[in-house]
Every structure is written in C-alpha cells, then in structure tokens.
Amino acid sequence: MAEYQAPLRDMRFLLNEIFDAPGQWASLPGLSENVDPETADAILEEAGKIAAGSLAPLNQSGDEEGCHWDNGTVTTPEGFKDAYQTYAEGGWVGLGGDPNYGGMGMPKSLVAQVEEMVQGANMAFGLCPMLTAGACLALHAHGSEELKQKYLPKMYEGTWSGAMDLTEPHAGTDLGIIRTKAKPNDDGSYSITGTKIFITWGEHDMAENIIHLVLAKLPDAPPGPKGISLFLVPKYEVNDDDSLGEHNALSCGSLEEKMGIHGSATCVMNYDGARGFLVGEPHKGLMAMFTMMNYERLGVGIQGVGAAEASYQNALAYARERLQSRSPTGAQEKDKVADPILVHPDVRRMLLKMKAHTEGSRAFITYVAQWLDQAKFAEDAEFQKKADAMVALLTPVAKAFLTDRALDTCVIGQQVFGGHGYIREWGQEQLVRDTRITQIYEGTNGIQAMDLMGRKVVANNGQFFEYFADDVADFITENQDDPALEGYIQPLASAIERLADVTEHVINSAGDNPTEVGAAAVDYLDLFGLTAEAYLWARMVKAAKPKADNDTSGFYTGKLKTARFFYDRLLPQTVALAEGIRNGSDSMMAFSEEEFG
C-alpha cells in the first residue's frame, strides 16, 4: 500500500497560478490582516506533515479496530485520541474560525486544501473536526452573543467538539416529520426529548465535551418543516465559570454497524429531558441548520477529492511496480520477466481518468471556496449577492458530482489492482467502502441533483446559472485568440452552449410537466460538473502552457496532457447526457406500479 503524500505541488499551483488566491486575500478586508503567502505556504506544509505522518498511519488500523461502545461510553481506536490532541493543539480545528472568538480566520480557499489532506489521509478521523467546524459556523451565524462567547472558543481550540443531530428513525430527508420535542423551562432553557440516529461522532473520548446541535419541535410548533427549531445541547453542562458541570440527560444508545468509516463513531443518541438552548429564532431551525449543512456538503465534496487522491496514489504506485505481460509496442523492460502494467493502454485509461477527475475536482473545490470567501468578505453588496448565488448553485455540484467521481475513482483504482484490490492488506477496498457514504450523507446525491435542478436553476428561471455561464463566457472571450488554448476554447464554448440550451429546455418543460425536474436532475448535474471541469482544465492549460517548454519535473507537461485526455475522452460524455435530458420524463413516468414487476 502506498504511503499517503499530501498533493502540495498541485495545491500551490491552484492557489498561486490559477486563482491568484494571495491577490484575492490581500483585496478582502477581514482576510488581508490574517493571511499572506508565507503564512499560507507554512500552513500547507505543516498540514501535509500531520496528514501524512500522524493521520494516515492510523487509517487502516482505525478501520480494523473500530470504535468501542460500552454502556453508553464510546472509546476510539488506538492512536485516535493522541492524534486528535496533536491536531487540536496545533490550532487546526479553528483554522477558518472567527478570530474574535479564538479562531485563526483563514480563508476557505486555503482551509479547503487542509481539509482535503486530512480527509485523504484518514476520512473517519477527519469527520470529527469537519463537524465541529460546521457546528461553529451555524452557531456563529445564528446563536446569541452569550452562546457564542460561551461555546465557540472551546470548540475552535478543539477542547470541545461538535455534532449535528438531524435524522430520526422515521425521518431522513423529510425533516418536517421529526418527533423530538423541546419543552420550555422557567430559566429560559429547554428540555429536549427524543431519539436521533446516524449521528457522526455523537459520542467519543477525544474531546472533553461534545456540543450537539439538535433539531426539535416546540409545543406550539406548526406542522412540517416550518415548525422546526434548533437547540444547542452540550454533553456536559457548562458552569458560569466555563468549567464542566454535570452530565446532561443524553446518552449514546448504540453504535451503528457500517459498511465503512469504521474508525468514526456513528451513534444512536437518546435525549431524556436534556437541557438545551435555542439557537436562532423559534421555528426557524431548519434555516439555521442549513448553514451547517451547506458547509458539510462542501466538506463532503472535499472528502471525495481526498479519497480520490489517495486512490490515485495507491493505483499509480501499484501500476509502476506490478509486472504483467509485455507492452503492445514491444518489451519495455527486457531485463525483467514482464513490463509494469503502466505500459498497457487500458491501465493508462483508468489512471488518466482518475487523475483528470481528481485534479479537476480539486480545482472545482478551490473555485467554490473562492466564491465563499467573496460571499463572506467582499465589501460590494451587489458582488456579494452574486457570490452568494454562485455558492448556492455550485454547492450541490461539489457535494454530488465530486463524490460520484470519487467513488468511480476508488473503484477504478481497485480495478487497477485486480485481485489485490479486493484484498484488505492493500487498503484499496477500504477506500471503496469509506467513500461510498459520501454519496449518501448530508443529503443523498439524488437530493443534491434535485436541489440543483429545482431550487437553484428552475425556481429562479436560470438566474444563478447565468452567473456561472457568464464567468465561463468571459474566459472564452478573453482567451479566444490565445494560441496556448487552441483546441480548448471551441470545445469549451460548445460545452457551455450545450449546458445553456439544456438549462433553458428543462426550465421551459418544467412549466408544463412537474416530473421533468426530477427526471433531468442527475444527468443535468453530471452535465454541469463535466462542463465546469472543462472550464477549470482550460484555466489550468492557460497557466501551464508557458511553463511547459522548460519543465524538467513533468508537472506542467503532465497538466497539459491530462487536460488533453479530459477534452478528448471525458468531455464528449456531455453530448449523450444532453440528449438524454432532452428526451424528457415520458419513458420513466409511463410505468404503472404493476409494470415494474
């Protein structure tokens, strides 16, 4: 099994040569005083060391041991607690947090790279700081000043961790039918009673306290999603002097037996009149929770990129070493019994598909993260509004398209290994098992596609989409005469035109037939994702081409050849996707229930 190495060279290429992240940071009040190129580079370097040196070595052992439940107490796999302490003491949990409450205030475009390294090294471990950061974001956006002062500093420093409690045994995506109740107390707090399932890191031994954000309904709640409120429920009560008090009336009833991410605790959480505090306004909890959910959805996309990178590293190392048969052009290593499988066209096809999507996905995450930074820190109100719209549009693509491609990449990596990919010792089968959940939690990928097609495109008559289309069109206009982009501009122009035509088609069709949105959604998301990757690969070509002639490392020439592979072999899929969408919903909606067999 290859040892995980953080892809620092590619991350620096994106930040410095594609997106001019240092220039953006310097231009945004609220960021310029927190980060500079030297600080950013030091953060990347140190994060890479922690990911490769402390987290990756625990990945397989953590999967094999798993978490242990004993009468409500959860113990993490050997090494996890020490690794978490090292991670927290380094300030990594609060890397993107508000400095006014003890965070480091780093931009999301930088934080996303760190998150990818952590997730690529050890996804089960990485879920804990990821959920804490999301809980902090929701609390920061919607909590009272008293709650923020009391809880955020300890959460940013990692002394306390966070968890998100939405799902109930009977209520998954349809949160409007949750049964957890919140009864007002005389002191302004609430008594929370109910059961939540699938609560990642809901109980563990790595942090002193666990701060749960719990969805529940007040006695006067209206029915449906408009009756949901959000509550902060700590594992341990917090005294006025911020010391820990009594154990709250909540407990972990059991741990789920899962397909993957065995190193993380997925808990059934029982609340028996636990003391909690309202976050935001009554009956507005779903909006507050979605602040966290949208953060986690981007985080899950980042998980996918990390897993895909690990898979590619494993498969590439194996393809360089595994000797099988001779090259179709003749023996390449005549002193050996066979050639490395890297010489075979089909193995190259698999590796290049993995490489093209992984590097394109990393670029997409960085692109979204830059829009997030603009949405948070830009001074121009109109531009900030546009940035918010872009984040809303791109987040479901980041979550769903990138994790779909990530699982593809892990399965393809397993195929490169052949039989050894099915064997535990190589680590590849764990990547397949771990990555599968990324398509399911934080809103299944089908739900993400529906969100993109229905809410983010059709509902606003394509306004959000136009922002993205204009961004691509501006690039095409500015670079149509650049010889470095010959062979890329025209296919990119055709792809964005194809996507725009399909967008208009679905908007028009949905007005007469409500099933069109759901029928088109998944294919539309794939069409969007491929077009976005084509745009970002063109930007990478523009940056790499001038440096390729004197490139002795193979980095820039490799970029150009990967871009060519993407445009030649992957981008043409958009033609079939567009045709399928245009064919409409009739063929799938024509079936009666009996005709399904």
C-alpha positions in Angstrom: 0.0 0.0 0.0 1.4 3.4 -1.0 2.0 5.9 1.8 -0.2 8.9 1.5 1.6 12.1 0.4 -0.2 15.4 0.5 -0.5 16.9 -3.0 1.1 20.1 -2.1 2.5 20.9 -5.5 -0.9 20.8 -7.1 -2.5 22.8 -4.3 0.1 25.5 -4.7 -0.4 25.5 -8.4 -4.1 26.1 -8.0 -3.8 28.8 -5.3 -0.9 30.7 -6.8 -1.0 30.2 -10.5 -4.7 29.6 -11.4 -6.8 31.5 -8.9 -4.3 34.1 -7.6 -5.5 33.4 -4.1 -2.9 35.7 -2.4 -4.2 38.6 -4.5 -7.8 37.9 -3.5 -6.8 37.6 0.2 -5.0 40.9 0.1 -8.0 42.6 -1.5 -10.6 41.5 1.0 -10.9 43.3 4.4 -11.1 40.7 7.1 -8.6 38.4 5.3 -5.7 40.7 4.4 -4.6 41.0 8.1 -4.9 37.3 8.8 -3.0 35.6 5.9 -0.2 36.3 3.5 1.6 33.9 1.0 4.3 32.9 3.5 1.8 32.1 6.2 -0.4 30.1 3.7 2.6 28.1 2.5 3.7 27.3 6.0 0.1 26.1 6.8 0.1 23.9 3.8 3.5 22.4 4.6 2.7 21.7 8.2 -0.8 20.3 7.4 0.8 17.9 4.9 3.2 16.6 7.5 0.4 16.0 10.0 -1.8 14.3 7.4 1.0 12.0 6.2 2.8 11.5 9.5 0.1 11.3 12.1 -3.3 10.6 10.5 -2.6 8.3 7.5 -0.8 5.7 9.6 -4.0 5.3 11.7 -6.3 4.9 8.8 -6.2 1.2 8.3 -5.7 0.3 11.9 -8.6 2.5 12.9 -10.8 0.8 10.3 -9.8 -2.7 11.6 -10.3 -1.9 15.3 -13.3 0.5 15.0 -14.9 2.3 17.9 -16.0 0.5 21.1 -19.3 1.0 22.9 -19.7 0.0 26.5 -22.9 1.1 28.3 -23.1 4.5 26.6 -19.3 5.1 26.6 -17.5 5.2 23.3 -13.8 4.6 23.0 -12.0 5.5 19.8 -9.4 3.3 18.0 -5.9 3.2 19.4 -4.0 6.4 18.5 -7.0 8.5 17.6 -7.2 10.3 20.9 -3.5 11.3 20.8 -3.7 12.3 17.2 -6.7 14.5 18.0 -4.9 16.2 20.8 -2.0 16.9 18.5 -4.4 18.2 15.8 -6.3 20.4 18.3 -3.2 21.8 20.0 -1.9 22.9 16.6 -5.0 25.2 16.2 -6.2 23.2 13.2 -9.9 22.8 14.3 -10.3 26.6 14.4 -8.3 27.3 11.2 -11.2 29.1 9.5 -12.9 30.3 12.7 -13.6 33.9 13.7 -10.6 35.5 15.4 -12.9 37.4 17.8 -13.7 34.0 19.4 -10.3 32.4 19.1 -10.3 31.2 15.6 -7.5 31.8 13.1 -9.6 33.5 10.4 -8.0 31.7 7.4 -9.8 31.9 4.0 -11.9 28.9 2.9 -9.7 28.6 -0.3 -6.8 27.8 2.0 -8.8 25.8 4.6 -10.2 23.6 1.8 -6.7 22.4 0.9 -6.0 21.5 4.6 -9.4 19.7 4.8 -8.6 17.7 1.7 -5.3 16.5 3.2 -7.0 15.4 6.5 -9.8 13.6 4.7 -7.4 11.9 2.2 -5.2 10.7 5.0 -8.0 9.5 7.3 -11.6 10.1 6.5 -13.0 8.6 9.7 -10.8 10.9 11.8 -11.4 13.9 9.6 -15.2 13.8 10.2 -14.7 15.0 13.7 -13.0 18.4 13.1 -15.2 18.8 10.0 -18.4 18.5 12.0 -17.0 20.8 14.7 -16.2 23.5 12.2 -19.7 23.2 10.7 -21.3 23.5 14.1 -19.2 26.5 14.9 -20.4 28.1 11.6 -24.1 27.6 12.5 -23.6 28.8 16.0 -21.7 31.9 14.8 -24.3 32.8 12.2 -27.4 32.2 14.3 -26.5 31.9 18.0 -26.9 34.6 20.6 -23.8 36.5 21.7 -24.0 34.7 25.0 -23.9 31.3 23.4 -21.1 32.3 21.0 -18.9 33.6 23.9 -19.6 30.5 26.0 -19.0 27.8 23.4 -17.1 29.0 20.3 -13.6 29.5 21.9 -13.6 26.0 23.3 -14.8 24.5 20.1 -12.3 26.4 18.0 -9.5 25.2 20.1 -10.8 21.6 19.8 -11.2 21.1 23.6 -14.9 20.6 22.8 -16.2 19.0 19.6 -19.4 19.5 17.7 -22.1 17.1 16.3 -25.2 17.6 14.1 -28.4 15.8 15.2 -31.0 15.7 12.4 -32.1 12.3 11.4 -34.6 10.2 13.3 -35.5 6.5 12.7 -38.6 7.5 10.7 -37.4 10.8 9.2 -34.4 11.2 6.9 -34.7 13.7 4.2 -38.2 14.7 5.3 -37.2 16.6 8.4 -40.6 18.1 8.7 -41.9 14.9 10.4 -39.4 14.7 13.2 -40.7 13.8 16.7 -38.1 15.2 19.0 -39.7 17.7 21.4 -38.4 20.8 23.2 -40.2 21.9 26.3 -39.6 25.4 27.6 -38.1 25.7 31.1 -38.6 28.5 33.6 -34.9 29.6 33.3 -35.0 30.1 29.5 -33.6 26.8 28.6 -35.4 23.8 27.1 -35.8 20.2 27.9 -35.1 18.1 24.8 -36.6 14.6 24.5 -36.3 12.2 21.5 -34.0 9.9 19.6 -31.6 10.7 16.8 -29.8 8.2 14.6 -26.7 8.3 12.3 -25.1 10.9 14.5 -21.4 11.0 13.4 -19.1 11.5 16.4 -22.1 12.0 18.7 -20.1 10.3 21.5 -16.4 9.7 21.9 -13.4 10.1 24.2 -11.3 12.6 22.2 -12.7 15.9 23.4 -13.8 17.0 26.9 -17.3 18.0 25.9 -19.5 17.4 22.8 -21.8 20.2 21.7 -24.8 18.8 19.9 -26.9 20.9 17.5 -30.3 19.2 17.7 -33.5 19.8 15.6 -36.6 19.6 17.7 -40.2 21.0 17.8 -41.6 23.3 20.4 -45.1 22.6 21.8 -46.7 25.4 19.7 -44.8 24.4 16.5 -46.7 24.5 13.2 -46.7 21.2 11.2 -44.0 20.4 8.7 -40.5 22.0 8.2 -41.8 25.4 9.4 -42.2 24.0 12.9 -38.5 23.0 13.4 -36.3 24.8 15.9 -32.6 24.3 16.6 -31.1 23.8 20.0 -27.6 23.6 21.4 -27.3 20.6 23.8 -24.0 20.0 25.5 -22.9 16.6 26.7 -21.8 18.2 29.9 -23.5 21.2 31.4 -21.2 24.3 31.4 -21.0 26.3 34.6 -20.9 30.1 34.8 -17.1 30.0 35.1 -16.9 27.8 31.9 -15.9 24.7 33.8 -17.8 21.5 33.1 -20.7 20.5 35.3 -23.0 17.5 35.4 -23.5 15.1 32.6 -26.6 16.2 30.6 -29.6 13.9 30.2 -28.4 12.4 26.9 -26.7 9.2 26.1 -25.4 7.1 23.2 -27.7 4.1 22.9 -25.5 2.2 20.5 -23.2 2.4 17.6 -24.2 1.6 14.0 -22.5 -1.3 12.3 -21.5 0.3 9.0 -20.0 -0.6 5.6 -17.1 1.8 6.0 -15.6 4.7 8.1 -15.3 2.2 11.0 -12.9 4.4 12.8 -15.6 7.0 13.4 -18.5 6.6 15.9 -21.9 6.7 14.2 -24.3 6.9 17.2 -27.9 6.5 18.2 -28.4 9.4 20.5 -31.2 9.4 23.2 -32.3 12.7 24.8 -34.3 12.3 28.0 -35.1 15.8 29.0 -31.6 17.1 28.2 -31.1 20.8 28.9 -30.6 22.7 25.7 -30.6 26.3 24.5 -32.4 27.8 21.5 -30.2 28.8 18.6 -31.8 31.5 16.4 -35.5 32.1 16.4 -38.3 29.6 17.2 -39.4 27.6 14.2 -36.5 28.8 12.1 -34.2 26.0 13.0 -34.1 24.4 9.6 -32.6 27.6 8.1 -30.0 27.7 10.9 -29.1 24.1 10.4 -28.7 24.5 6.7 -25.9 26.9 7.4 -24.1 23.9 8.8 -25.5 21.5 6.3 -24.2 23.6 3.3 -20.8 23.8 4.9 -20.8 20.0 5.5 -22.0 19.4 1.9 -18.9 21.2 0.6 -16.9 19.3 3.2 -18.2 16.0 1.8 -17.2 17.0 -1.7 -13.7 17.7 -0.2 -13.8 14.3 1.4 -14.4 12.9 -2.1 -11.4 14.7 -3.5 -9.2 13.4 -0.7 -10.3 9.8 -1.2 -9.8 10.1 -4.9 -6.3 11.4 -4.4 -5.5 8.5 -2.1 -6.9 6.1 -4.6 -4.9 7.5 -7.4 -1.7 7.5 -5.4 -2.2 3.8 -4.5 -3.1 2.7 -8.0 -0.2 4.6 -9.6 2.3 3.1 -7.3 1.0 -0.3 -8.0 0.9 0.2 -11.7 4.6 1.2 -11.7 5.6 -1.9 -9.7 3.3 -4.7 -10.9 4.8 -6.8 -13.7 2.3 -8.4 -16.1 2.7 -9.2 -19.8 4.6 -7.1 -22.4 3.8 -3.7 -23.9 1.8 -3.9 -27.1 4.7 -2.0 -28.8 7.3 -4.5 -27.6 9.1 -5.2 -24.4 10.0 -2.1 -22.4 12.0 -3.7 -19.6 13.8 -6.5 -21.3 15.8 -7.5 -18.2 12.6 -8.4 -16.4 10.1 -11.2 -16.9 7.3 -8.7 -17.9 6.7 -5.0 -18.1 5.0 -2.9 -15.4 1.2 -2.7 -16.1 1.6 1.1 -16.6 2.6 0.4 -20.2 -0.8 -1.0 -21.1 -3.3 1.4 -22.8 -6.3 0.2 -20.7 -4.4 0.8 -17.4 -3.4 4.2 -18.6 -7.0 4.9 -19.5 -8.0 4.1 -15.9 -5.2 6.1 -14.3 -5.8 9.1 -16.5 -9.5 9.1 -15.8 -8.7 9.1 -12.1 -6.1 11.8 -12.5 -8.2 14.0 -14.7 -11.2 14.0 -12.4 -9.2 14.2 -9.2 -7.3 17.3 -10.3 -10.3 18.8 -11.9 -12.3 18.2 -8.7 -9.6 19.9 -6.6 -9.8 22.9 -8.9 -13.6 22.9 -8.6 -13.4 22.9 -4.8 -10.9 25.8 -4.9 -13.2 27.7 -7.3 -16.2 27.3 -5.0 -14.1 28.2 -1.9 -13.0 31.5 -3.6 -16.7 32.3 -4.1 -17.3 31.5 -0.5 -14.6 33.9 0.6 -16.1 36.6 -1.6 -19.5 36.0 -0.2 -18.2 36.4 3.3 -15.7 39.2 3.0 -16.5 41.3 -0.2 -17.5 44.9 0.5 -19.5 45.4 -2.7 -23.1 44.4 -1.8 -24.0 43.5 -5.4 -21.0 41.4 -5.9 -21.5 39.7 -2.5 -25.1 38.9 -3.7 -23.7 37.3 -6.8 -21.1 35.4 -4.8 -23.9 34.0 -2.5 -25.8 32.9 -5.6 -22.7 31.2 -7.0 -22.1 29.3 -3.8 -25.8 28.2 -3.7 -25.6 27.0 -7.3 -22.2 25.2 -7.0 -22.5 23.5 -3.6 -24.8 20.6 -4.7 -22.5 20.1 -7.6 -19.5 20.0 -5.3 -21.2 17.5 -3.0 -22.7 15.2 -5.6 -20.6 15.3 -8.7 -17.3 15.2 -6.9 -18.3 12.3 -4.7 -19.8 10.4 -7.6 -16.5 10.8 -9.4 -14.6 9.9 -6.2 -16.3 6.6 -5.8 -15.7 6.0 -9.5 -12.0 6.8 -8.9 -11.8 4.4 -5.9 -13.5 1.6 -7.8 -11.2 2.2 -10.9 -8.2 2.1 -8.5 -9.4 -1.2 -7.2 -9.6 -2.4 -10.8 -6.0 -1.4 -11.4 -5.0 -3.6 -8.6 -7.0 -6.5 -10.0 -7.5 -9.3 -7.4 -5.2 -7.5 -4.9 -7.6 -4.6 -4.9 -10.2 -6.9 -3.2 -7.7 -7.9 -0.6 -7.6 -6.0 2.7 -3.8 -5.5 3.1 -3.6 -3.1 0.1 -6.0 -0.6 1.6 -7.9 -0.1 -1.7 -11.1 -1.9 -0.6 -11.3 0.3 2.5 -11.3 3.4 0.2 -14.2 1.9 -1.7 -16.1 1.2 1.5 -15.3 4.6 3.1 -16.1 6.7 0.1 -19.5 5.1 -0.6 -21.0 7.0 2.3 -20.1 10.4 0.7 -22.8 9.8 -1.8 -25.4 9.3 0.9 -24.9 11.5 4.0 -25.6 15.2 4.2 -28.3 14.7 1.6 -28.1 11.9 -0.9 -26.7 12.8 -4.3 -30.1 12.4 -5.9 -31.4 15.0 -3.5 -28.4 17.3 -4.4 -29.3 16.9 -8.1 -32.9 17.8 -7.3 -31.7 20.8 -5.3 -29.6 22.0 -8.2 -32.2 21.5 -10.9 -35.2 22.5 -9.0 -34.2 25.2 -6.5 -31.0 26.6 -7.9 -32.0 26.6 -11.6 -35.7 26.2 -12.4 -37.0 28.1 -9.4 -35.1 31.3 -10.3 -35.6 30.9 -14.0 -31.9 30.3 -14.5 -30.6 33.5 -12.9 -28.0 31.7 -10.8 -26.9 29.6 -13.8 -26.4 32.8 -15.8 -23.8 34.0 -13.3 -21.8 30.8 -13.9 -22.3 30.9 -17.7 -21.2 34.5 -17.8 -18.0 33.6 -15.9 -17.2 30.9 -18.5 -18.1 33.2 -21.4 -15.9 35.9 -20.1 -13.0 33.5 -20.0 -13.7 32.3 -23.6 -13.9 35.9 -24.9 -10.7 37.0 -23.2 -8.7 33.9 -24.4 -10.2 33.1 -27.8 -7.1 34.2 -29.6 -4.6 32.7 -27.2 -2.5 30.1 -29.1 -1.9 28.3 -25.8 -5.7 27.4 -25.7 -6.0 26.3 -29.3 -8.1 23.1 -29.2 -9.7 24.1 -25.9 -11.7 27.3 -26.4 -14.0 25.9 -29.1 -14.9 22.7 -27.3 -15.4 24.7 -24.1 -17.7 27.1 -25.9 -19.7 24.2 -27.3 -20.0 22.6 -23.9 -21.3 25.8 -22.2 -23.7 26.4 -25.0 -24.9 22.8 -24.7 -25.4 23.2 -21.0 -27.2 26.6 -21.5 -29.6 25.0 -24.1 -30.4 22.1 -21.8 -31.0 24.5 -18.9 -33.5 26.5 -21.0 -35.1 23.3 -22.2 -35.8 22.0 -18.7 -37.0 25.4 -17.4 -39.5 25.5 -20.2 -40.5 21.9 -19.9 -41.0 22.1 -16.1 -43.7 24.7 -16.5 -46.0 22.1 -18.2 -44.8 18.9 -16.6 -43.6 18.8 -12.9 -41.9 15.5 -13.4 -39.3 17.0 -15.8 -37.2 18.4 -13.0 -36.7 15.1 -11.2 -36.2 13.2 -14.5 -33.5 15.5 -15.6 -31.8 16.2 -12.3 -29.0 13.6 -12.0 -28.0 13.8 -15.7 -28.1 17.6 -15.5 -25.8 17.6 -12.5 -23.3 15.4 -14.4 -23.5 17.6 -17.4 -22.9 20.7 -15.3 -20.0 19.0 -13.5 -18.2 18.0 -16.7 -18.7 21.4 -18.2 -17.3 23.1 -15.0 -14.3 20.8 -15.1 -13.7 21.6 -18.7 -13.7 25.3 -17.8 -11.2 24.7 -15.0 -9.0 22.5 -17.1 -8.8 25.3 -19.7 -7.7 27.7 -17.0 -5.0 25.2 -16.0 -3.8 24.9 -19.6 -3.5 28.6 -19.8 -1.3 28.7 -16.7 0.7 25.6 -17.5 1.4 26.1 -21.2 4.0 29.0 -20.9 6.0 26.9 -18.4 5.9 23.6 -20.1 8.8 24.1 -22.5 11.3 24.4 -19.7 9.6 21.9 -17.4 12.0 19.1 -16.3 9.8 17.9 -13.5 6.9 16.7 -15.7 4.4 18.7 -13.7 3.4 21.3 -16.3 3.7 18.9 -19.3 1.6 16.4 -17.3 -1.0 19.1 -16.8 -1.3 19.7 -20.5 -1.5 16.0 -21.4 -4.1 15.4 -18.7 -6.2 18.3 -20.0 -6.0 16.9 -23.5 -7.2 13.5 -22.2 -10.1 15.1 -20.4 -11.2 17.0 -23.5 -10.7 14.0 -25.8 -12.2 11.2 -23.7 -14.4 12.6 -20.9 -15.9 15.9 -22.1 -17.7 14.1 -25.0 -20.0 12.5 -22.4 -21.8 15.8 -22.2 -23.3 15.1 -25.7 -25.1 11.9 -24.6 -26.2 13.5 -21.3 -27.8 16.4 -23.1 -29.6 14.1 -25.5 -31.0 12.0 -22.6 -32.3 15.1 -20.8 -34.0 16.4 -23.9 -35.8 13.1 -24.3 -37.8 14.0 -21.2 -39.6 12.1 -18.5 -42.1 10.2 -20.5 -40.2 6.9 -20.7 -39.8 6.7 -16.9 -43.2 8.0 -15.9 -45.2 5.8 -18.3 -44.8 2.8 -16.0 -47.6 1.8 -13.7 -46.6 0.3 -10.4 -47.5 -3.2 -11.6 -45.3 -2.9 -14.7 -42.2 -2.6 -12.5 -42.7 -6.3 -12.0 
